[in-house]
């Protein structure tokens, strides 16, 4: 499949097959998924697709339940037909050996033979070209008839057949033959371009090693990487690619994660650290426990997500596709008017205006216009994946570039998400150990970063954490539990005041918060045991990221549940606004208020900020490719760098600019040719050549995005990630 018109034709035809309830076609993945009801037959679906000129074969039922990105279970008791339509190049054949290339060689041979025959037999030259044209039109005519029967009478194939046959009738058989040849060449070039875009995505999958060294029965055996299962332990030697998502159980090494995240600097990984598939172990032997099957590792999820994202329709693409459905029948009507009005109303020459009407018909061929948007979107999504910027669809990619405000969560987003206890201030009659012991008892089992900081502080002092019961959480305010027979509350000072608790050391609280620290009050049976102060330092690149956004004309705001003083202290250092002391529902209201000024991009950790991420125009998750981060938001930063936010916006703007350029090329050339054709300057072959040329220019322009490196590629201390590291030579 070359362009969205192929997708529309197939979806419309298959949707008319009895028993088909739902059908979707993914152009980049070259797959068709049909949801079948009673009487539905996958073989019938495959035959319908084959009638349109595509090879298709039913595949096994896809394992949707195991796919975290599809978001739904298999349908009832009826089978899903899943067809793979790779034509002749499915097996990786070179472009000149594909079905469309063979058609071009055949048509070129016909035209060459016709020219040779015409030169040898001048008297029969016209009829030789007529025969060549009819033979050339034959495959197009068969497709046009199949499409008409399938519900698409006004297809590009129909337009081409009408124009070619009309040219034969008025005595322009030579031009008609060349027109059909040029059209076939244009389709071949679209096919080559689509293949290049697919290669950029599928090259991600080629990064995976084919084999893995797995420990079994006390020995190390080499097995296929696809055979690895969660729980297996693999050995990864220095220089080898890691064959799975996993957890390091032994060894300390530096791992190059640039194939997945785009981050060129190797990161240290040791026992307890997660590693991702396709990253490169550079220093020492690692033993890694597999945590995800091959079909569900980071690389597999990224490939599936990018393929599905290219299948989603961006607003601009939806408009172009809707416009193009009216374009072809409208163009045919205009062509008829061009043929009839001048001769009937102004006494023009019939043959001249029929010729020009047929040329108008060819000028109206919408190939370049239809491919202009999806080609740019697909290239933009692929370029983003190469840089560790995972975007779920064209709509998100478009919206990001139009954003006016970027809202950040604080903990785990602007900050490293690893706070530590800096101050322990017990009340008279309580020592530090007792204060930490009580707080740690409440926080056992919590995944909140502040809770982990309290538990780490207790562990560092060798404090035995007591058992707790009836643990509860009050979102954004406090956590409670029964610890050693008494109710202990760990919460914010404001929560303590709401409960009527008198806090005597208010000055200490004010001073700690002014220093950018988060203060929690520990209460036992409504009596203060003391204060704990924690601080989470901003990420190293936070200042650079906020400054980059400001330079791009965007305003940045921090949304945090922390207190006003702490939030202001961190925001001041970063040069951004702050909205503090926000409960989850208050964050939603802030997002809605910001959206009144224009589209809002929300950056969060993908777990605690799910409501705000969903409410924003575009939600972006910080996360190293976890399933939760990938599912929650519209986009994800796999490299955990805040500079990725500016890169996302720059990529979106580059893609939008590319779309505008493509549309201008496609429409501009048509307008020029329309004027010159009406004036009699250009004819049939030039009309179709211009459309083919526009298709080539649009495609080449879109493919430029595959080499996009982002605004931080040339910063001191950074180096651009080579295109080969992820997408081969694309």
N, C-alpha and C positions, 0 to 999 in steps of 0.2 A: 504494500500500500504506500502511495506516494504522498497524498495530501488529504485534508479533511473531507474533500468531496468523495474520496474512496470510502471513508468511514460512513458518511451519510448514505451512500448508495447501498452498502451492505446492510446497515442497520434497518433501512426502510424495507429492503427486500426480505430480510429474515423476519422482521416483525409481522409480515403478512403470511408467514408460514403457519398453517393450522397447528395449534398446541403450544405456540411460543408465547409466553406471558411477558417476558422481559428480555431485552438483548442489549449488550454493550460491546463496543469494539475498541480495542486499544491499538492505535496506529503504531506507536513506538515498539510495543511488545509483540505486535503482529498476532494478537489473539482476539478471539470472539468468545464471549461467555453468554450462553442463553439459558434462561430459567424456563423449563418446560412443564406444561400442565398435562392433563389427560390427552392422549393422542399425539403428544410431541415425540418426534423421532430425530435424534442427532444426525442420522444418515441423511434425512431430508434436508436438514439445515446445511450440511456439507454440500449436498448436490445443488442447493440454491446458490450458495457462495461460488461454487465451481462454474455455474452458468453465467456468472458475472465476469469470469476471467481470472479467478483466483484459485489457487490450490488450497484445499482445506481438508483436514482429517480430524475426526473426533479423538480426544485424548481422555485419559482417566479422569475420574471425578476429582476436582481440585480440593485440597485439604483446607477448606476455608476456616474451619474451626481452629486450626493450629496457626492461622495467619493473623498476627496481632494488628495488621494494618487494614484488614478488610472490614472488620467491625460487625460481622453478622455470621450466623450459623448457616449450614447448608439447608436448603429449602425442602421442607416436608419429606415426602417419600419419593419425589420425582427426581430423575437424574438431571445433571447439568451437562449440556454439551459444551465442550471447551475446544475450540478449533484453532489450529495453528496455521496461519496463511503466509508462508514465507516464499511462495512462488519458487522459482528455480534456484534462488540463491540461498535457500534455507540452510543448505549444508556448507555455507561459507564460500560458494563459488565466486569468482571474480565478476565484476559488473559486466564485462563484455560477453559473459557466458549466460547471462540471465535471459528469461523469456523476452523481456522488452528489448534487450540488445539484439537478440536473434531477429526480432521483428524489424528493427532498424536496418540490420544488414540485408534482410530480404527486400525491404522497400527500396533501399539504396541500389541494390542489384537490379530491381525492376526499372527504376528511373534511369539508371545507366544503360540498361539494355534498350530502353525506349529511345534514349538519345542516339544510341548507336544505330538502332533500326531506322530511326527517322533520317539519319544522315545517309544511310545506304538506300533507303526506299522513300525518297522525298514525297512522292505522290500519296503514299499511305501513312505519312508521318502523323497526321492528326489521329487516325484510327489506332495507331500503335500506342499513342499516349492515352487515348480513351481506354484501351484494354489495360494498360498499366494502372491507370487511376481506379478502374473498377476492381482490379485485383487488390490494390492497396486499400481500398475502402472496405473490402469484404470483412476483415476481422473487426473493424470499427462498427460496421453495420450490424454484425452479429451481437456485439456488446450493446449497441444502442437498442436493438429489439429486446434483448434480455432485460435491460434496465426499464424499458417502457412497460413490459409485462410485469415487472416487479414494482411498478409504481413511480418510476422516475423518467417520465417521457421527455422532460426538458434537460437532458444531460449534456455534458460537453461533447460526448460521442455523437449525439443527435445533431448538435450544432455543426460539428465537423463534416458529417455525412451530407447534410443539406447543402453546406457551402461547396463541398467538392463536386457533388452531383449537379448542382446548379451551374458551376463553372463549366462542366462538361457540356451541358445543354446549350450554353451561350457561346461555345467555341473556344474556351480557355482551358483545354484539357492539359496542356503542358504545365500551366500554373497550378492546376488542381492536383496533379501528381506531386509537385514539389511541396505544396501545402500539406498534404498528408504525410510526406516524409519529414518535414520540419516539425509537425505535431508529434510524430513518433519520437523524434530526437528530443523534443521538449519533455515528453513523458519519461524517457530514459534518464535525462539529466535530473529530473525530480526524484527518480528512483535512486540514483547515485547519491544525491544530497541527503535523502531520507536515510540511506544506509550509513552515511558518515555520521549523522546525528545519532543513530542507534548504536554505532560503534563506540561513540563517546560514552554512552551509558553502559553498554555491555562490557566495556573494558574494565569497569569496576569489578565485575565478577571474575575476570581473568586474573585479578591480583591474588586470588586465593590459591594456595599451593594445592597440588593434586593429591599429595600423600602426607601422612603424619606418622610420627614415631610414638606409638602408644605402648604403655606398660601393661602387660597382661601375663598372669601366671609367673611372675618373677622375672620376666624377660621383656625386652623391647622389640616390638614387631612393627614393621612398616605396613600401614593399611591406607586405603583410600580415605581422604579427608571427609568425604560425604558419609562415611560409615561411622564417624565419631558420634557418641551419645553422651548426654549429660552424666557426669560422674566419672567418665574416663579420665585418666591422667596421661598427658603427653609430655614428651621431652622436646624442647626447642633449642637447637644448637645455635651458637653465635653465627649470624649471617642468614639464618633461616627465617622465613615468614611464619608467623604464628597461625596455625591452621584452624583456630576456633576462637570464639568468645570464651573467656575463662578467668580463673582466679589463680594467681601464683601461689604455689604451696611450698616451693623451695627455690632458692637462688636469688641473686640480686644483679640486675642488669639495666642497661639503658635501652629503651625501646623507641624506635622511630615510627611514630603514628601518622606521618604525613600522608600516606596513601588514603587514610580514612578522614583525618581531620584537617589536612592542609598545613598543619603546624610543623615547620621544618626542624625544630630543635628537639632531639631525642629527650624522653622523659624517663626518670628513674622508676623502676618497678621492682618490688620485692614481695615477700610473703604477705598475703592479705590484700594485695593490690589487684585490681581488675585489668585485664588486657583485652584488646579487641582483635578480631580476625583480620588477617592481611597486613598487620603491622610487622615490623622487622626487628628481631632481637639482634642487638649489635655487639654485646660485650661478653656475656657469660651464659652458661647453660641454665635454662629455666625449666622447672617442672610445673606444669599448668593443669589445673583441674577444669575440665570442660563444663561450662554452665549453660550452653545452648546448642541445639542440634544445628547441623549445617544449613538446613532450610530456614533457620530462624536466627542466624547470627547477624551481626551488624551489617556486613557487606550485603547479605541477601536482603535484609530489610530495606537498605538504602536503594538497591537496584529496583526492588518492587515499588518502593515509594516514588522514585523518580519516574518510572514507567507509568504509574497510576496518575502522577501529577501532570504528566504531559497529556494524558487522556482527558483530564478535567478541562472544562471550557472557561477561559477567562472572559470577562465582560466584553472586551473589544473583539475577541474571536467570535463570541456568540452573535454580536451585531453584524460582523462581516459575513458569517455563515447565513444568518437570516436574510441579509441583504442579497447574497448571491443566489438564494432560492428564487427570488423575484427577478434577478438580473438576467438570466438566460432567456426566459419567455419574454421579458420586456425587450431584450435586445433583438429577438426574432421579430417582434411586432414593429420595432423601429426600423429594422432592415426591410420589412415589407413596405413600410411607408416611404422609405428612400427609393425603393424600386417603383412605386406606383405614383406618388404625388407629383414629382417633376414631369414625367411624361403626360399624365392626365391633366394636370393643372397648368403646366407651362410649355407643353409641347416638346419636352426633352426627348432625346433619343432613347428608345426602350433598352437596347442592348447595353448602352453606356451606364444607365442608371441601375439596371439589374446587376451589372458587374460591380458597381460601387456598393450596392446594397449587400451583395455577398461579401465584399471586403469588410463592411461594417459588421456583419455577422461574425467574421473572424476576429476583428478587433475586440468584440465583446467577450471573447473567450476568457472566463474568469480565473484561469489557472493561477496566474501570478498573484492576483488579489486574494484568492482563497488561501494560498500557502503563506502569505506574507506574515500573518500573525502567529500561527502555530509553529512555524519554522523558528522565529525569534524566541518564542516562549520555551520551546524544547531546548534550544541552545543555551538559553539563560539558566534553565533548571539544571542542565548538565554541568555547566560551568560552576554553578553554585555548589553542586554535590562534590565537585573536584576540590573545592576550597573548604569543605566542611560546613557548608551552608545548605541545609536540607530544607526545601520549600515544598509544601504539599500540593500546590496547584498554581495554575496561571492566575487565578483570581487573587490569591495572596501575593504573588509576585508583582502584579500590577499595583495593588493597594499600598504595599510597602513604600514604593517610590513616591506616592502622593501624600505620605504622612506629614503632618504638621508638628506632632508632639510624640516624644518617646517617653513612656512611663516605665520606671524601673522599680522592682521590688528591692529591698535592701539586703536582707540576710540571704546569703548564698548566691546573690546576683551581683550587686555592686560590691559586696564584701565577699571574702573567700568562703564564708559559710562554716568557718572553723573557729568560733569564739573560744576564749579561754577565761577562766576566772582570774581576775586581777586583784580583787580586794575581798577580804573576809572580815566583816565587822560584827562580831557577836554582841548581844546585849549583856549588861552586867548579870552575872550568875550563870552565863553560858559560855563555853569555850569554843574555839574554832572547830575542833573535831566534832563536838556535839551538833553544832550548827550544820556542818557539811553532811554529817550522818543522817540527820533528819531530812535535809533537802534531797540527798541522793536516794533515800528510801522512796520519796514521792516520784522521782524521775526515772526509776527503774523501768525499762521497757519502752520508754518514749524515744521516738526517732528525731525529735526536735533538736536542732543544733545547740540551743542553750542547755537542754537537758543533758546532752552528751558532754558538754563542757563541765557541768557540775559532777557528773559521774567520773570523768577523767581526773578532775581535781581530787575527788575522794580516793580514787585508786592511787594517785601519785603520793598520797599521804598514808597509804596502807590502811585506810578506814574500811572496816567490814560493813557492807551495805545491808541494812536490816530488811526483812521481808515486809511487804505491804499488801494491804487488801483494799477493796472498794475504790480503786483508783479511778478518777474522773478528770476530765479536762473541761475548762471553760474557755472556748476559743478566744484568743487574743487577750486573755486576762490572767488565768491562773490554772494550776493543776493541784488536785487534792488527793489524799489517800489516808488510810488508817495505818499509821506507823507506830509499832510498839504500843498499841492500845490507845493511841490518841490521834485526833484529827489534825493532820499537818497540811498547811496550805503554802504553796510556793507561787507567788504572783507579783503583779506590778504594784508599785506604791499607790497608784490611783485605785486599783481594785481594793486594796486594804482600806483606803479612806471611804470607799463606797460601802464597805461593811461596818463602818463606824469605828475602826481601829485607830487609836491615837498613836501616831508615830512621833517619837521625841527627837530623833536625829535627822530632822528635815534639812539642816544645813549640809550634812554629809551627802544626802541624796542629791541636793542641788549641785554640789561641787562635782560629784561623780558624773552626773548626767551632762554637765557643762564640758567635761573632758571627753565626751563622746562615748561614755560607757552605759551599758544597760544595767539597771539596778532592779533586783528582785528582793522582795520581803519574804522571809520565812516565818510563818505563824504556827504556833502549836496551841490548840484549844483557845483560839482567838487572842493569844498573847504573843507579841513579837519575840522571836528568838534572835533575830539579827538581820543583817543585810549581806547580799552577795553582789558584787559588781563584776560584769563581764564585758569584754570588748572584742569585737569582730573587725579586723582591719580591712580596709578597702583593697580590692584587687589591684595588682601592680599597674594594669593598663586602664584602670577606670578613668583617671584624669585625661589620658590621651583620647579615650573613646568619647567622653562627654565633650571635649574640645573639638573633636572631629565632627560630631553632630552639630555643634554650634556653627562651625565653619560651613556646614551644608545647609544652614538656615533653619534648623530644627531646634525646638526648645526641649529640654530634658527636665523631668520631675521625678523625685523619689516618693514612692508610696510605701509607708512603713507602719507597722503596728507598734513600733517603739515610741518612746516618749519624745516630746517636742525638742528638748535640749539635745538629746543624743542624735536624733535625726538631723537637726540643724548643724551640729558640729561636723558630722560626716559630709552632709550636702555642701557646706561652706567650703570644705577642702576640695571638693570635686567641681565646684562652680555650677551648681544646679539648684532648682527649687526643691522644696520638700513639703509633703503633706503627711503629718505624723499622727500617731495615736489612732490609727484607723483599724477598725474591726473589718472582717472580710466583707460584710455587706456595705460598709462605708467605702471600701475600695471600689466596689462596683459603682457607687454613686459618683465618686471622683472620676472614674473612667467615662461615665456618661456625660459629665460636665465638660471634660476635656474634648470629647467627641463633638461637642457643639462648635468648637473652633476648627474642626477638620479631622481627618482620619488619625487614629491613635494606634501606635505600636506599643504593646505591653511586653516587657521582658521579665520573665520569672523562672522559677526552678522547675516548672512543669508538674509539681505535685501540690504544694500548699497554695499555689496561686491559680489553681485551675479556674475558679469562677471569674477572676479578673482577666485571665488570658482569653476566656471564652467571650467576655463582654467587649473586649477591645476590637478595633477594626481588624487587626492582625495580632495574634498572640505568638510570641517567640519564646521557646523553652531553652534555658541553659541546661545542657546535659550531654554526657558522653555517649549518646546513642542508645540510652535506655528505652525500653518499650514505653514506659510511662511518658517520658519526655516527647517521644515521637508521636504518641497518640493524642496528647493533651492539646498541643498548640498547632498553629498553622505552619510554623517553621521551627527549626531547631538549630542551635549552634553546637556542632559536635566537638569543636576544639576548645570549648570552655573559655574563649577569649571575648571580652566585651567589645574589642575592636571589630568583631564580627557583625555587630549591629550596624556600624557605619558601612561595612562591606555589603551587607544585605541591601541597604538603601541605595548604595552606589550601583550594585548589580541591577536592582529594579529599575533605576533611572536609565541605566545603559540599555536595558531591554526595551523599555518604553520608547526611548529615542530610536532604537533599531526598528521597532514596529512602525513608528511614524515615517522613517526613511523608506521602509519597504512599501508601505501604502502609497507614499508619494511617487516612488518609482513605478509601481504597478498602474496607478491611475494616471500619472503624468504622461507616460509613454502612450497610453491609450488615447488620451485627449489630443496629443500631437498627431498621432496617426489618423484620428478621426477627422481632424481639420484637413490634413494633406490628402486623405482619401476622397473627401467630398470635393476637393479642388481638382482631383484627378492626378495628383502628383505621384501617389503611391498606389500599388495594386494589391492583389490577393496574397502573393508570396511575401511581400513586405509586411502585410498585416499580421500574418501568423508568425513570421520571423521576429517581429517586435514583441509579440506575446511570449515566444520562446526565450527571447533575450531578456525580457523583464523577469521571467521565471528564474533564469540563471542568475541575474543580478540580485534578485531578492534572496535567493538561496545562499549565494556567496556572502552577501551582507550578513545574513543570519548566522552563518557558520563562523564569522569573525568573533562572535561572542564566546565560542568554545575556547578562545585564547585569552579571555578576560582574566586579569590577575588581581584586580581590586586596588583600592587606594593605599593600602599598607604594604604593597609588594616591594616598594623601593625604599622603605624607611630604613634609616641606619640600624644596623644590627639585625635586620630581617632580610631574607632573600626570597625571591619569588619561587614558588613551587613549580618545577618544570611540568609541562603538560604531560610528558611521558610517564611521570610518576603515578598518574592515575588513569589517564585516558589514551595511552599509547601515543601515537603521533597525530591524534585528532586535534 
